[in-house]
């Protein structure tokens, strides 16, 4: 997988048996694992991010993308650019 070749690990909620957990539980778990959360659930995760800020809590980050606005290739290229920019 191209992302692995760049030193990036991609996992899914399904692959780590995390289906059925609340958004907040998912974000807290991702933070404990030092992972950035990726979702198309912009409204709920933006609200959750705001809640974290208001409570002075932190998380390792999230990438929120409108579903069906971009092709898979465009999403991957964008994520690789973001990773390259943050890795320097």
Buried (B, 14 or more C-beta within 10 A) or exposed (E): EEEEEEEBEEEEBEEEEBEEEEBEEBBBBBBEEEBBBBBEBEEEBEEBBEEBEEEEEEBEBBBBBEEEEEEEEEBBEEBBEEBEEEEE
